[in-house]
Amino acid sequence: MKSCEDAQQQGAARRNQALRKIRTCEHLPVQIREAIQTILDLLSPASGYTVAWPSAAAIAKRLGKKRRTALWYVRAIKALGIS
């Protein structure tokens, strides 16, 4: 059980570190930064911080955008090598 807790703590630490980096990164377009923050926000303790990317529909709903726009953001994030 200890290794599961360690994995969760490491996942949470990586998520929080990534959030800090993204929030201070000025060279990313605002929309992409918001999409990355949303993806990271959807990783939660309930998932153990170990789930795959959230669906485009979930990202779109959180951002108040259409699913197609969320897909474009995800493609842009992947193209930037952030994924």
C-alpha positions as CSV (number, residue, x, y, z in Angstrom):
1,M,0.0,0.0,0.0
2,K,2.9,2.3,0.7
3,S,4.0,2.2,-3.0
4,C,0.6,3.3,-4.1
5,E,0.7,6.3,-1.7
6,D,4.2,7.2,-2.9
7,A,3.0,7.1,-6.5
8,Q,0.1,9.4,-5.6
9,Q,2.4,11.8,-3.8
10,Q,4.9,11.8,-6.7
11,G,2.0,12.4,-9.2
12,A,0.7,15.3,-7.1
13,A,4.1,16.8,-6.9
14,R,4.6,16.6,-10.7
15,R,1.2,18.0,-11.3
16,N,1.8,21.0,-8.9
17,Q,5.3,21.6,-10.4
18,A,3.8,21.6,-13.9
19,L,1.0,24.0,-12.9
20,R,3.6,26.4,-11.4
21,K,5.7,26.3,-14.6
22,I,2.7,26.8,-16.9
23,R,1.3,29.7,-14.9
24,T,4.6,31.6,-15.2
25,C,5.3,30.7,-18.8
26,E,4.8,33.8,-20.9
27,H,5.7,32.5,-24.4
28,L,2.6,30.2,-24.6
29,P,-0.6,31.6,-26.0
30,V,-3.2,32.3,-23.3
31,Q,-5.6,29.7,-24.7
32,I,-3.0,27.0,-24.7
33,R,-1.9,27.8,-21.2
34,E,-5.5,27.7,-20.0
35,A,-6.1,24.3,-21.7
36,I,-3.0,22.9,-20.1
37,Q,-4.1,24.2,-16.7
38,T,-7.5,22.6,-17.2
39,I,-5.9,19.2,-18.1
40,L,-3.8,19.4,-15.0
41,D,-6.7,20.5,-12.9
42,L,-8.7,17.4,-14.0
43,L,-6.0,15.2,-12.5
44,S,-7.1,14.8,-8.9
45,P,-6.4,12.8,-5.8
46,A,-9.5,10.6,-6.6
47,S,-7.6,9.4,-9.8
48,G,-4.3,9.0,-8.0
49,Y,-2.9,11.5,-10.4
50,T,-2.4,8.6,-12.8
51,V,-5.2,8.9,-15.4
52,A,-4.8,9.5,-19.1
53,W,-5.6,12.8,-20.7
54,P,-9.2,13.9,-20.1
55,S,-11.6,13.8,-23.0
56,A,-11.9,16.8,-25.4
57,A,-15.5,17.1,-24.3
58,A,-14.4,17.5,-20.6
59,I,-11.7,20.0,-21.5
60,A,-14.2,22.0,-23.7
61,K,-16.8,22.0,-20.9
62,R,-14.4,23.3,-18.4
63,L,-13.1,26.0,-20.8
64,G,-16.6,27.0,-22.0
65,K,-15.5,26.1,-25.6
66,K,-16.6,23.7,-28.3
67,R,-15.2,20.2,-28.4
68,R,-13.6,20.9,-31.7
69,T,-11.7,23.9,-30.2
70,A,-10.5,21.7,-27.3
71,L,-9.2,19.2,-29.9
72,W,-7.3,22.0,-31.6
73,Y,-5.8,23.0,-28.2
74,V,-4.7,19.4,-27.5
75,R,-3.1,19.1,-31.0
76,A,-1.2,22.3,-30.4
77,I,-0.1,21.1,-26.9
78,K,1.2,17.9,-28.5
79,A,2.9,19.8,-31.3
80,L,4.7,21.9,-28.8
81,G,6.0,18.7,-27.2
82,I,4.3,19.3,-23.9
83,S,2.3,16.1,-23.7
